[in-house]
């Protein structure tokens, strides 16, 4: 039928029909090519528990993380809100320093868990500042620690030291989650656990259940805070501007 119709058309109309058909064909080809060439969002690492990127590191989704997400939505909500309020004051400076050292954004949440984003924080065991440095570790990374002057309370200096420490831990273990665990438990402890279990990643240690409860909960808290921070509205918080 199409051939018969084409025969009855005048030369001008046949030319116009041909142009329209070629245009439609070109549009269909373009749509097909665009559909094939669109870059799909990067899927997070397929290691057990890794589910999404924040934005440059897969976030763990396991029972411990979900427990602390629930905790920060309820009992710990006031702590998290107060931490975010303090973060609004100088969090941009902290994030810039971390970024300049190639540290993933998730480690902003490390400062929240460690100190509630309080530069003046001090623990009974002697850890101090935004990043809760012990004196020996602080001095190793160039911070002055003394009775009348303590760089651990300086946001810029302590954040720079924390970034260098985290970078060193990552270089040592090749895994940001192992770096996070080592920040809490100490690199010697993490190295020992890896060797004893012939493991090479945090995901393996988590699956084997060989980390201490304190260390496992520490990592879970950081991930929970990062998860909520990524999408506050989803968890019942006012979206951050």
C-alpha positions in Angstrom: 0.0 0.0 0.0 2.9 2.3 0.8 4.4 1.8 -2.6 1.1 2.5 -4.3 0.6 5.7 -2.4 4.2 6.8 -3.2 3.5 6.3 -6.9 0.5 8.5 -6.9 2.3 11.4 -5.2 3.5 14.4 -7.2 7.3 14.7 -7.6 7.4 17.6 -5.1 5.4 15.7 -2.6 7.5 12.6 -3.1 10.6 14.7 -2.4 9.0 16.2 0.7 8.0 12.7 2.0 11.5 11.4 1.4 13.0 14.3 3.4 10.5 13.7 6.3 11.3 10.0 6.3 15.1 10.7 6.4 14.6 13.1 9.3 12.5 10.6 11.2 15.1 7.9 10.6 17.9 10.3 11.7 16.1 11.1 14.9 15.5 7.4 15.7 19.2 6.6 15.1 20.3 9.6 17.3 18.0 8.4 20.2 19.4 4.9 19.9 23.0 6.1 20.0 22.3 8.4 23.0 20.7 5.5 24.8 23.7 3.4 24.2 26.3 6.0 25.2 24.8 7.4 28.4 27.1 6.7 31.3 25.2 4.8 34.0 25.8 5.8 37.6 28.8 3.9 39.0 27.6 1.0 41.1 29.3 0.6 44.4 31.9 -2.1 45.0 30.3 -5.5 45.0 32.1 -6.6 48.2 29.7 -7.8 50.9 27.8 -4.9 52.4 28.8 -2.2 50.0 25.7 -0.5 48.6 26.3 3.1 47.4 28.9 5.8 47.0 29.2 8.8 49.3 30.2 10.2 46.8 33.6 8.6 46.4 33.5 5.6 48.8 31.0 2.7 49.1 28.9 3.0 52.2 28.3 -0.2 54.2 24.8 -1.4 54.8 24.7 -4.0 57.6 22.9 -4.6 60.9 25.3 -2.5 62.9 24.9 0.5 60.6 21.2 0.2 60.5 21.1 0.1 64.3 23.0 3.4 64.6 21.0 5.0 61.9 18.0 4.2 64.1 19.9 5.5 67.2 20.7 8.8 65.6 17.1 9.2 64.4 15.9 8.9 68.0 18.1 8.9 71.1 21.1 10.5 69.4 19.2 13.0 67.3 20.0 16.0 69.5 23.7 15.1 69.5 23.7 14.9 65.7 21.8 18.2 65.2 24.1 20.0 67.6 27.1 18.5 65.8 25.8 19.7 62.4 25.2 23.2 63.8 28.8 23.4 64.8 29.9 21.9 61.5 28.1 24.7 59.7 30.5 27.2 61.4 33.8 25.7 60.0 32.9 22.4 58.3 33.7 24.0 54.9 37.3 24.6 56.0 37.6 21.1 57.3 36.2 19.6 54.1 38.5 21.7 52.0 41.6 20.4 53.9 40.4 16.8 53.7 39.8 17.1 50.0 43.2 18.7 49.3 44.7 15.5 50.8 42.5 13.2 48.8 40.4 12.1 51.9 36.8 10.9 51.1 34.0 13.1 52.5 32.8 10.3 54.8 35.6 11.3 57.2 33.8 14.5 58.0 31.5 12.1 59.9 34.6 10.8 61.7 35.0 14.2 63.4 31.3 14.1 64.4 31.6 10.7 66.0 35.0 11.6 67.7 34.2 15.0 69.1 30.7 16.1 68.1 32.5 18.6 65.9 33.8 20.4 69.0 37.4 21.7 68.6 37.6 22.1 72.4 36.6 18.5 73.2 38.8 16.5 75.6 38.4 12.9 76.7 39.3 11.4 80.1 42.0 9.3 78.5 43.8 12.4 77.2 42.6 12.6 73.6 41.8 16.1 72.6 40.5 18.4 69.8 38.2 17.9 66.8 40.0 14.7 65.9 40.7 13.4 69.4 44.4 13.0 69.0 46.4 11.4 71.7 49.6 13.4 72.5 52.1 11.0 70.9 50.1 10.7 67.6 49.6 14.4 67.5 53.3 15.1 67.9 54.2 12.5 65.3 52.2 14.5 62.8 53.7 17.8 63.7 51.3 19.2 66.3 52.7 20.9 69.3 51.3 19.6 72.6 52.1 21.4 75.8 50.7 23.0 78.9 50.4 26.5 77.4 49.9 25.6 73.7 48.2 22.7 72.2 47.7 22.5 68.4 45.1 19.7 68.8 42.6 22.5 69.6 43.4 24.3 66.4 40.9 23.4 63.6 43.2 24.0 60.7 46.3 22.4 62.2 44.6 19.4 63.7 42.6 18.7 60.5 45.7 18.8 58.4 47.4 16.4 60.8 44.3 14.1 60.7 44.3 14.1 56.9 48.0 13.1 56.8 47.4 10.4 59.4 44.4 9.0 57.5 46.4 9.1 54.2 49.2 7.2 55.9 46.8 4.6 57.2 45.3 4.2 53.8 48.7 3.9 52.2 49.5 1.2 54.7 46.3 -0.9 54.4 45.1 0.1 50.9 41.5 0.3 52.2 39.7 3.4 53.6 37.6 1.3 56.0 40.7 -0.3 57.4 42.1 3.2 57.8 39.0 4.2 59.7 39.2 1.1 61.9 42.9 1.7 62.5 42.2 5.3 63.4 40.1 3.9 66.3 41.9 0.7 67.3 45.5 1.6 66.2 47.3 0.3 63.1 49.2 -2.4 65.0 45.9 -4.0 66.1 44.4 -3.9 62.7 47.6 -5.3 61.1 47.6 -8.2 63.7 43.9 -9.1 63.0 44.5 -9.0 59.2 47.5 -11.3 59.5 45.8 -13.7 61.9 42.8 -14.2 59.6 44.7 -14.0 56.3 42.4 -11.1 55.3 43.0 -8.0 53.2 40.0 -5.8 53.6 37.6 -4.4 56.2 34.7 -6.3 54.5 36.5 -9.6 55.2 37.1 -8.7 58.8 33.5 -7.6 59.2 32.2 -10.8 57.7 34.4 -12.9 59.9 33.3 -11.0 63.0 36.9 -10.7 64.4 37.0 -7.0 65.2 36.3 -5.9 68.7 32.7 -4.7 69.5 34.1 -1.2 70.1 35.9 -1.0 66.8 32.9 -2.4 64.8 30.5 0.0 66.5 32.9 2.9 65.8 33.0 2.3 62.1 29.2 1.7 62.0 28.6 5.0 63.8 30.7 6.9 61.2 28.9 5.2 58.3 25.5 5.8 59.9 26.2 9.6 60.3 27.5 9.7 56.8 24.4 7.9 55.5 22.1 10.3 57.2 24.1 13.3 56.2 23.8 12.2 52.5 20.0 12.4 52.6 18.8 13.9 55.9 15.2 14.2 54.7 14.9 10.5 54.2 15.7 9.9 57.9 13.4 12.5 59.3 15.9 15.4 59.5 15.5 18.9 58.0 17.5 18.8 54.7 20.8 20.5 55.1 21.3 23.6 52.9 
